[in-house]
Structures are given as structure tokens and as C-alpha cells.
Amino acid sequence: MRKNEGAGEVLGNVLKDFRLSQRLSQEELAFRAGVDRAFLSRVERGERSPSFDTLFSLSRALGISLTQLSQNIESRLGLLNEKDYPRQGS
């Protein structure tokens, strides 16, 4: 996490990283999630905060769970402890 980076910026960076890892454009992800491309761009830049419904739609469009999304955000914010989310099979 960059110094002074807030939760909204972290959320945007996590969404962008998942999107890029799947080689999706903002336009394609926005289409799949049923949101406006300009809105998605603002979310990725930390300028807008999506509703829960929108987060759910984005995570589904990315093929990830809300749990995966929130764990990545918490990890980048330094809030995630191994004891809070033990690895499967442990």
C-alpha cells in the first residue's frame, strides 16, 4: 500500500489488478458487470465508491467472490492477519 492510500484507492487498485490479470478492458468488465465504463474508471482511481450491489456485480464479472475481493483489500491495507483467514486445509 502506498503511503496515504485510502480504502477507496486500494479497492480501485485491487479491482484493476484483477481486471488486468484477466486481460479485460474497462469497457469489457463494465459491460459484463452492467455498469458504465466511466464509472468503473472512477472507481479504479478511487474517485467513486461503488454500492454493495455494484461490488457484487463486479466480483461476479471478474469470476471472484466478494470474500476474495475483501481479503485482497484488507491485505493491502495491512488489516489481514493469517489467523483471521487460515489457509484452506490448515
N, CA, C and O atoms as a printed pandas DataFrame, in Angstrom:
     atom_number atom_name residue_name chain_id  residue_number  x_coord  y_coord  z_coord
0              1         N          MET        A               1    0.833   -1.169    0.000
1              2        CA          MET        A               1    0.000    0.000    0.000
2              3         C          MET        A               1    0.887    1.245    0.000
3              4         O          MET        A               1    1.846    1.334    0.767
4              5         N          ARG        A               2    0.563    2.195   -0.857
5              6        CA          ARG        A               2    1.278    3.455   -0.878
6              7         C          ARG        A               2    0.895    4.290    0.327
7              8         O          ARG        A               2   -0.223    4.196    0.833
8              9         N          LYS        A               3    1.828    5.103    0.777
9             10        CA          LYS        A               3    1.554    5.981    1.903
10            11         C          LYS        A               3    0.382    6.888    1.547
11            12         O          LYS        A               3    0.299    7.385    0.424
12            13         N          ASN        A               4   -0.510    7.101    2.483
13            14        CA          ASN        A               4   -1.689    7.947    2.318
14            15         C          ASN        A               4   -2.725    7.361    1.364
15            16         O          ASN        A               4   -3.643    8.067    0.947
16            17         N          GLU        A               5   -2.597    6.105    1.018
17            18        CA          GLU        A               5   -3.577    5.468    0.144
18            19         C          GLU        A               5   -4.756    5.017    0.996
19            20         O          GLU        A               5   -4.581    4.259    1.951
20            21         N          GLY        A               6   -5.959    5.480    0.653
21            22        CA          GLY        A               6   -7.141    5.139    1.412
22            23         C          GLY        A               6   -7.786    3.868    0.917
23            24         O          GLY        A               6   -7.360    3.282   -0.078
24            25         N          ALA        A               7   -8.816    3.450    1.621
25            26        CA          ALA        A               7   -9.505    2.209    1.275
26            27         C          ALA        A               7  -10.112    2.269   -0.121
27            28         O          ALA        A               7  -10.110    1.270   -0.840
28            29         N          GLY        A               8  -10.635    3.436   -0.513
29            30        CA          GLY        A               8  -11.210    3.567   -1.851
30            31         C          GLY        A               8  -10.176    3.380   -2.945
31            32         O          GLY        A               8  -10.448    2.743   -3.963
32            33         N          GLU        A               9   -8.997    3.930   -2.737
33            34        CA          GLU        A               9   -7.914    3.762   -3.710
34            35         C          GLU        A               9   -7.452    2.307   -3.760
35            36         O          GLU        A               9   -7.172    1.769   -4.832
36            37         N          VAL        A              10   -7.377    1.683   -2.594
37            38        CA          VAL        A              10   -6.975    0.277   -2.541
38            39         C          VAL        A              10   -8.010   -0.579   -3.272
39            40         O          VAL        A              10   -7.644   -1.452   -4.058
40            41         N          LEU        A              11   -9.293   -0.335   -3.019
41            42        CA          LEU        A              11  -10.343   -1.062   -3.724
42            43         C          LEU        A              11  -10.162   -0.908   -5.226
43            44         O          LEU        A              11  -10.206   -1.895   -5.960
44            45         N          GLY        A              12   -9.962    0.305   -5.685
45            46        CA          GLY        A              12   -9.778    0.550   -7.110
46            47         C          GLY        A              12   -8.584   -0.185   -7.676
47            48         O          GLY        A              12   -8.654   -0.754   -8.766
48            49         N          ASN        A              13   -7.480   -0.173   -6.933
49            50        CA          ASN        A              13   -6.279   -0.873   -7.402
50            51         C          ASN        A              13   -6.475   -2.380   -7.441
51            52         O          ASN        A              13   -5.995   -3.045   -8.360
52            53         N          VAL        A              14   -7.173   -2.921   -6.459
53            54        CA          VAL        A              14   -7.444   -4.361   -6.432
54            55         C          VAL        A              14   -8.326   -4.752   -7.618
55            56         O          VAL        A              14   -8.048   -5.735   -8.304
56            57         N          LEU        A              15   -9.388   -3.981   -7.856
57            58        CA          LEU        A              15  -10.252   -4.270   -9.000
58            59         C          LEU        A              15   -9.470   -4.194  -10.308
59            60         O          LEU        A              15   -9.611   -5.055  -11.177
60            61         N          LYS        A              16   -8.652   -3.163  -10.439
61            62        CA          LYS        A              16   -7.854   -3.003  -11.661
62            63         C          LYS        A              16   -6.893   -4.171  -11.839
63            64         O          LYS        A              16   -6.746   -4.692  -12.944
64            65         N          ASP        A              17   -6.237   -4.586  -10.755
65            66        CA          ASP        A              17   -5.301   -5.709  -10.841
66            67         C          ASP        A              17   -6.009   -6.991  -11.282
67            68         O          ASP        A              17   -5.502   -7.718  -12.136
68            69         N          PHE        A              18   -7.182   -7.268  -10.702
69            70        CA          PHE        A              18   -7.941   -8.447  -11.127
70            71         C          PHE        A              18   -8.340   -8.319  -12.591
71            72         O          PHE        A              18   -8.250   -9.286  -13.348
72            73         N          ARG        A              19   -8.778   -7.134  -12.990
73            74        CA          ARG        A              19   -9.195   -6.915  -14.384
74            75         C          ARG        A              19   -8.033   -7.135  -15.337
75            76         O          ARG        A              19   -8.179   -7.831  -16.342
76            77         N          LEU        A              20   -6.893   -6.554  -15.036
77            78        CA          LEU        A              20   -5.732   -6.689  -15.915
78            79         C          LEU        A              20   -5.204   -8.117  -15.944
79            80         O          LEU        A              20   -4.732   -8.585  -16.980
80            81         N          SER        A              21   -5.283   -8.813  -14.808
81            82        CA          SER        A              21   -4.802  -10.196  -14.778
82            83         C          SER        A              21   -5.621  -11.095  -15.700
83            84         O          SER        A              21   -5.158  -12.150  -16.135
84            85         N          GLN        A              22   -6.836  -10.662  -15.988
85            86        CA          GLN        A              22   -7.710  -11.415  -16.892
86            87         C          GLN        A              22   -7.730  -10.804  -18.296
87            88         O          GLN        A              22   -8.515  -11.195  -19.161
88            89         N          ARG        A              23   -6.842   -9.837  -18.485
89            90        CA          ARG        A              23   -6.719   -9.156  -19.778
90            91         C          ARG        A              23   -8.050   -8.573  -20.274
91            92         O          ARG        A              23   -8.386   -8.664  -21.455
92            93         N          LEU        A              24   -8.789   -7.978  -19.344
93            94        CA          LEU        A              24  -10.054   -7.343  -19.684
94            95         C          LEU        A              24   -9.867   -5.838  -19.772
95            96         O          LEU        A              24   -9.135   -5.251  -18.975
96            97         N          SER        A              25  -10.516   -5.223  -20.720
97            98        CA          SER        A              25  -10.541   -3.771  -20.786
98            99         C          SER        A              25  -11.574   -3.263  -19.781
99           100         O          SER        A              25  -12.421   -4.023  -19.313
100          101         N          GLN        A              26  -11.496   -1.979  -19.457
101          102        CA          GLN        A              26  -12.525   -1.395  -18.601
102          103         C          GLN        A              26  -13.886   -1.548  -19.265
103          104         O          GLN        A              26  -14.881   -1.835  -18.599
104          105         N          GLU        A              27  -13.924   -1.358  -20.564
105          106        CA          GLU        A              27  -15.189   -1.444  -21.286
106          107         C          GLU        A              27  -15.797   -2.838  -21.183
107          108         O          GLU        A              27  -17.001   -2.979  -20.972
108          109         N          GLU        A              28  -14.960   -3.874  -21.332
109          110        CA          GLU        A              28  -15.467   -5.249  -21.256
110          111         C          GLU        A              28  -15.952   -5.589  -19.853
111          112         O          GLU        A              28  -17.021   -6.178  -19.691
112          113         N          LEU        A              29  -15.167   -5.219  -18.833
113          114        CA          LEU        A              29  -15.596   -5.505  -17.457
114          115         C          LEU        A              29  -16.874   -4.742  -17.131
115          116         O          LEU        A              29  -17.794   -5.296  -16.529
116          117         N          ALA        A              30  -16.934   -3.482  -17.523
117          118        CA          ALA        A              30  -18.134   -2.682  -17.263
118          119         C          ALA        A              30  -19.351   -3.315  -17.926
119          120         O          ALA        A              30  -20.422   -3.384  -17.322
120          121         N          PHE        A              31  -19.193   -3.775  -19.163
121          122        CA          PHE        A              31  -20.293   -4.429  -19.869
122          123         C          PHE        A              31  -20.745   -5.678  -19.129
123          124         O          PHE        A              31  -21.939   -5.879  -18.909
124          125         N          ARG        A              32  -19.785   -6.522  -18.743
125          126        CA          ARG        A              32  -20.115   -7.764  -18.042
126          127         C          ARG        A              32  -20.808   -7.510  -16.708
127          128         O          ARG        A              32  -21.682   -8.272  -16.294
128          129         N          ALA        A              33  -20.404   -6.425  -16.040
129          130        CA          ALA        A              33  -20.963   -6.116  -14.717
130          131         C          ALA        A              33  -22.210   -5.244  -14.800
131          132         O          ALA        A              33  -22.902   -5.050  -13.800
132          133         N          GLY        A              34  -22.497   -4.719  -15.982
133          134        CA          GLY        A              34  -23.668   -3.869  -16.135
134          135         C          GLY        A              34  -23.509   -2.486  -15.531
135          136         O          GLY        A              34  -24.466   -1.906  -15.018
136          137         N          VAL        A              35  -22.284   -1.958  -15.596
137          138        CA          VAL        A              35  -22.020   -0.608  -15.094
138          139         C          VAL        A              35  -21.431    0.238  -16.218
139          140         O          VAL        A              35  -20.978   -0.289  -17.234
140          141         N          ASP        A              36  -21.442    1.530  -16.026
141          142        CA          ASP        A              36  -20.879    2.449  -17.004
142          143         C          ASP        A              36  -19.354    2.405  -16.951
143          144         O          ASP        A              36  -18.768    2.344  -15.870
144          145         N          ARG        A              37  -18.709    2.437  -18.128
145          146        CA          ARG        A              37  -17.251    2.380  -18.183
146          147         C          ARG        A              37  -16.619    3.561  -17.457
147          148         O          ARG        A              37  -15.618    3.392  -16.761
148          149         N          ALA        A              38  -17.179    4.738  -17.608
149          150        CA          ALA        A              38  -16.627    5.921  -16.938
150          151         C          ALA        A              38  -16.725    5.776  -15.415
151          152         O          ALA        A              38  -15.823    6.190  -14.687
152          153         N          PHE        A              39  -17.822    5.187  -14.944
153          154        CA          PHE        A              39  -17.963    4.939  -13.506
154          155         C          PHE        A              39  -16.889    3.969  -13.029
155          156         O          PHE        A              39  -16.259    4.197  -11.996
156          157         N          LEU        A              40  -16.677    2.887  -13.780
157          158        CA          LEU        A              40  -15.642    1.918  -13.409
158          159         C          LEU        A              40  -14.274    2.591  -13.355
159          160         O          LEU        A              40  -13.487    2.330  -12.446
160          161         N          SER        A              41  -13.995    3.450  -14.319
161          162        CA          SER        A              41  -12.728    4.178  -14.329
162          163         C          SER        A              41  -12.564    5.011  -13.058
163          164         O          SER        A              41  -11.483    5.044  -12.469
164          165         N          ARG        A              42  -13.624    5.676  -12.643
165          166        CA          ARG        A              42  -13.564    6.480  -11.417
166          167         C          ARG        A              42  -13.380    5.608  -10.175
167          168         O          ARG        A              42  -12.680    5.994   -9.239
168          169         N          VAL        A              43  -14.009    4.438  -10.170
169          170        CA          VAL        A              43  -13.832    3.505   -9.051
170          171         C          VAL        A              43  -12.373    3.060   -8.997
171          172         O          VAL        A              43  -11.769    3.048   -7.924
172          173         N          GLU        A              44  -11.805    2.697  -10.137
173          174        CA          GLU        A              44  -10.414    2.240  -10.172
174          175         C          GLU        A              44   -9.442    3.327   -9.733
175          176         O          GLU        A              44   -8.364    3.022   -9.224
176          177         N          ARG        A              45   -9.802    4.568   -9.919
177          178        CA          ARG        A              45   -8.942    5.690   -9.496
178          179         C          ARG        A              45   -9.233    6.130   -8.063
179          180         O          ARG        A              45   -8.589    7.047   -7.554
180          181         N          GLY        A              46  -10.201    5.479   -7.410
181          182        CA          GLY        A              46  -10.536    5.820   -6.032
182          183         C          GLY        A              46  -11.368    7.079   -5.908
183          184         O          GLY        A              46  -11.462    7.657   -4.826
184          185         N          GLU        A              47  -11.977    7.514   -7.014
185          186        CA          GLU        A              47  -12.769    8.740   -7.006
186          187         C          GLU        A              47  -14.245    8.495   -6.697
187          188         O          GLU        A              47  -14.958    9.421   -6.309
188          189         N          ARG        A              48  -14.698    7.279   -6.862
189          190        CA          ARG        A              48  -16.093    6.913   -6.589
190          191         C          ARG        A              48  -16.109    5.652   -5.745
191          192         O          ARG        A              48  -15.199    4.826   -5.818
192          193         N          SER        A              49  -17.157    5.517   -4.944
193          194        CA          SER        A              49  -17.340    4.326   -4.119
194          195         C          SER        A              49  -18.546    3.560   -4.635
195          196         O          SER        A              49  -19.657    4.088   -4.648
196          197         N          PRO        A              50  -18.338    2.326   -5.058
197          198        CA          PRO        A              50  -19.464    1.546   -5.580
198          199         C          PRO        A              50  -20.368    1.041   -4.462
199          200         O          PRO        A              50  -19.929    0.841   -3.330
200          201         N          SER        A              51  -21.634    0.840   -4.804
201          202        CA          SER        A              51  -22.575    0.248   -3.856
202          203         C          SER        A              51  -22.242   -1.232   -3.670
203          204         O          SER        A              51  -21.446   -1.803   -4.416
204          205         N          PHE        A              52  -22.857   -1.831   -2.679
205          206        CA          PHE        A              52  -22.667   -3.268   -2.454
206          207         C          PHE        A              52  -23.100   -4.061   -3.685
207          208         O          PHE        A              52  -22.413   -4.992   -4.107
208          209         N          ASP        A              53  -24.246   -3.684   -4.256
209          210        CA          ASP        A              53  -24.731   -4.378   -5.459
210          211         C          ASP        A              53  -23.724   -4.289   -6.595
211          212         O          ASP        A              53  -23.500   -5.266   -7.310
212          213         N          THR        A              54  -23.116   -3.116   -6.762
213          214        CA          THR        A              54  -22.123   -2.941   -7.819
214          215         C          THR        A              54  -20.872   -3.764   -7.537
215          216         O          THR        A              54  -20.309   -4.370   -8.448
216          217         N          LEU        A              55  -20.436   -3.787   -6.287
217          218        CA          LEU        A              55  -19.282   -4.629   -5.929
218          219         C          LEU        A              55  -19.571   -6.095   -6.232
219          220         O          LEU        A              55  -18.719   -6.818   -6.748
220          221         N          PHE        A              56  -20.773   -6.512   -5.906
221          222        CA          PHE        A              56  -21.171   -7.895   -6.181
222          223         C          PHE        A              56  -21.140   -8.159   -7.687
223          224         O          PHE        A              56  -20.627   -9.190   -8.122
224          225         N          SER        A              57  -21.675   -7.252   -8.472
225          226        CA          SER        A              57  -21.682   -7.410   -9.936
226          227         C          SER        A              57  -20.268   -7.433  -10.500
227          228         O          SER        A              57  -19.965   -8.236  -11.382
228          229         N          LEU        A              58  -19.405   -6.559   -9.999
229          230        CA          LEU        A              58  -18.022   -6.527  -10.475
230          231         C          LEU        A              58  -17.284   -7.807  -10.113
231          232         O          LEU        A              58  -16.559   -8.365  -10.937
232          233         N          SER        A              59  -17.468   -8.271   -8.883
233          234        CA          SER        A              59  -16.773   -9.502   -8.478
234          235         C          SER        A              59  -17.256  -10.692   -9.302
235          236         O          SER        A              59  -16.454  -11.532   -9.710
236          237         N          ARG        A              60  -18.562  -10.767   -9.546
237          238        CA          ARG        A              60  -19.087  -11.857  -10.383
238          239         C          ARG        A              60  -18.539  -11.770  -11.797
239          240         O          ARG        A              60  -18.179  -12.788  -12.388
240          241         N          ALA        A              61  -18.472  -10.563  -12.344
241          242        CA          ALA        A              61  -17.949  -10.373  -13.694
242          243         C          ALA        A              61  -16.475  -10.746  -13.783
243          244         O          ALA        A              61  -15.993  -11.149  -14.842
244          245         N          LEU        A              62  -15.760  -10.608  -12.666
245          246        CA          LEU        A              62  -14.347  -10.991  -12.616
246          247         C          LEU        A              62  -14.155  -12.464  -12.267
247          248         O          LEU        A              62  -13.040  -12.981  -12.337
248          249         N          GLY        A              63  -15.237  -13.137  -11.892
249          250        CA          GLY        A              63  -15.145  -14.548  -11.533
250          251         C          GLY        A              63  -14.522  -14.778  -10.173
251          252         O          GLY        A              63  -13.922  -15.824   -9.922
252          253         N          ILE        A              64  -14.667  -13.788   -9.286
253          254        CA          ILE        A              64  -14.133  -13.921   -7.925
254          255         C          ILE        A              64  -15.268  -13.705   -6.936
255          256         O          ILE        A              64  -16.313  -13.156   -7.286
256          257         N          SER        A              65  -15.057  -14.136   -5.703
257          258        CA          SER        A              65  -16.059  -13.928   -4.660
258          259         C          SER        A              65  -15.819  -12.581   -3.982
259          260         O          SER        A              65  -14.733  -12.008   -4.069
260          261         N          LEU        A              66  -16.846  -12.096   -3.314
261          262        CA          LEU        A              66  -16.672  -10.888   -2.508
262          263         C          LEU        A              66  -15.644  -11.116   -1.405
263          264         O          LEU        A              66  -14.940  -10.192   -0.997
264          265         N          THR        A              67  -15.568  -12.349   -0.930
265          266        CA          THR        A              67  -14.568  -12.688    0.090
266          267         C          THR        A              67  -13.166  -12.493   -0.455
267          268         O          THR        A              67  -12.316  -11.906    0.214
268          269         N          GLN        A              68  -12.914  -12.984   -1.671
269          270        CA          GLN        A              68  -11.593  -12.803   -2.280
270          271         C          GLN        A              68  -11.284  -11.322   -2.456
271          272         O          GLN        A              68  -10.171  -10.872   -2.184
272          273         N          LEU        A              69  -12.265  -10.582   -2.908
273          274        CA          LEU        A              69  -12.081   -9.150   -3.104
274          275         C          LEU        A              69  -11.743   -8.466   -1.783
275          276         O          LEU        A              69  -10.784   -7.697   -1.706
276          277         N          SER        A              70  -12.528   -8.744   -0.748
277          278        CA          SER        A              70  -12.294   -8.080    0.538
278          279         C          SER        A              70  -10.977   -8.526    1.177
279          280         O          SER        A              70  -10.303   -7.718    1.815
280          281         N          GLN        A              71  -10.604   -9.788    1.017
281          282        CA          GLN        A              71   -9.327  -10.245    1.564
282          283         C          GLN        A              71   -8.155   -9.527    0.898
283          284         O          GLN        A              71   -7.188   -9.166    1.568
284          285         N          ASN        A              72   -8.238   -9.321   -0.410
285          286        CA          ASN        A              72   -7.182   -8.590   -1.101
286          287         C          ASN        A              72   -7.111   -7.146   -0.630
287          288         O          ASN        A              72   -6.020   -6.605   -0.448
288          289         N          ILE        A              73   -8.244   -6.529   -0.434
289          290        CA          ILE        A              73   -8.278   -5.146    0.054
290          291         C          ILE        A              73   -7.693   -5.078    1.458
291          292         O          ILE        A              73   -6.840   -4.236    1.740
292          293         N          GLU        A              74   -8.151   -5.964    2.339
293          294        CA          GLU        A              74   -7.664   -5.968    3.722
294          295         C          GLU        A              74   -6.172   -6.246    3.779
295          296         O          GLU        A              74   -5.456   -5.650    4.584
296          297         N          SER        A              75   -5.703   -7.141    2.935
297          298        CA          SER        A              75   -4.284   -7.458    2.893
298          299         C          SER        A              75   -3.467   -6.222    2.521
299          300         O          SER        A              75   -2.448   -5.931    3.148
300          301         N          ARG        A              76   -3.911   -5.511    1.516
301          302        CA          ARG        A              76   -3.186   -4.312    1.080
302          303         C          ARG        A              76   -3.261   -3.188    2.104
303          304         O          ARG        A              76   -2.358   -2.355    2.189
304          305         N          LEU        A              77   -4.328   -3.166    2.871
305          306        CA          LEU        A              77   -4.448   -2.157    3.921
306          307         C          LEU        A              77   -3.701   -2.565    5.194
307          308         O          LEU        A              77   -3.599   -1.785    6.140
308          309         N          GLY        A              78   -3.185   -3.788    5.206
309          310        CA          GLY        A              78   -2.481   -4.269    6.381
310          311         C          GLY        A              78   -3.395   -4.709    7.493
311          312         O          GLY        A              78   -2.986   -4.765    8.653
312          313         N          LEU        A              79   -4.649   -5.027    7.149
313          314        CA          LEU        A              79   -5.621   -5.423    8.163
314          315         C          LEU        A              79   -5.809   -6.925    8.260
315          316         O          LEU        A              79   -6.449   -7.417    9.189
316          317         N          LEU        A              80   -5.259   -7.644    7.317
317          318        CA          LEU        A              80   -5.489   -9.084    7.243
318          319         C          LEU        A              80   -4.398   -9.824    8.000
319          320         O          LEU        A              80   -3.209   -9.644    7.738
320          321         N          ASN        A              81   -4.815  -10.651    8.934
321          322        CA          ASN        A              81   -3.887  -11.490    9.681
322          323         C          ASN        A              81   -4.111  -12.930    9.280
323          324         O          ASN        A              81   -5.245  -13.338    9.031
324          325         N          GLU        A              82   -3.054  -13.697    9.216
325          326        CA          GLU        A              82   -3.138  -15.111    8.860
326          327         C          GLU        A              82   -4.117  -15.845    9.769
327          328         O          GLU        A              82   -4.855  -16.716    9.308
328          329         N          LYS        A              83   -4.133  -15.503   11.058
329          330        CA          LYS        A              83   -5.017  -16.202   11.988
330          331         C          LYS        A              83   -6.490  -15.894   11.728
331          332         O          LYS        A              83   -7.367  -16.684   12.076
332          333         N          ASP        A              84   -6.757  -14.730   11.108
333          334        CA          ASP        A              84   -8.139  -14.370   10.791
334          335         C          ASP        A              84   -8.701  -15.194    9.648
335          336         O          ASP        A              84   -9.882  -15.540    9.646
336          337         N          TYR        A              85   -7.857  -15.509    8.676
337          338        CA          TYR        A              85   -8.274  -16.257    7.495
338          339         C          TYR        A              85   -7.277  -17.382    7.242
339          340         O          TYR        A              85   -6.436  -17.266    6.351
340          341         N          PRO        A              86   -7.355  -18.461    8.001
341          342        CA          PRO        A              86   -6.388  -19.541    7.802
342          343         C          PRO        A              86   -6.531  -20.128    6.393
343          344         O          PRO        A              86   -7.617  -20.150    5.813
344          345         N          ARG        A              87   -5.425  -20.591    5.876
345          346        CA          ARG        A              87   -5.452  -21.211    4.560
346          347         C          ARG        A              87   -6.270  -22.475    4.593
347          348         O          ARG        A              87   -6.322  -23.176    5.604
348          349         N          GLN        A              88   -6.908  -22.759    3.479
349          350        CA          GLN        A              88   -7.715  -23.982    3.404
350          351         C          GLN        A              88   -6.786  -25.181    3.579
351          352         O          GLN        A              88   -5.661  -25.201    3.078
352          353         N          GLY        A              89   -7.279  -26.154    4.289
353          354        CA          GLY        A              89   -6.503  -27.360    4.532
354          355         C          GLY        A              89   -5.651  -27.262    5.779
355          356         O          GLY        A              89   -4.973  -28.226    6.135
356          357         N          SER        A              90   -5.668  -26.117    6.456
357          358        CA          SER        A              90   -4.863  -25.947    7.679
358          359         C          SER        A              90   -5.626  -26.463    8.876
359          360         O          SER        A              90   -5.123  -26.411    9.998
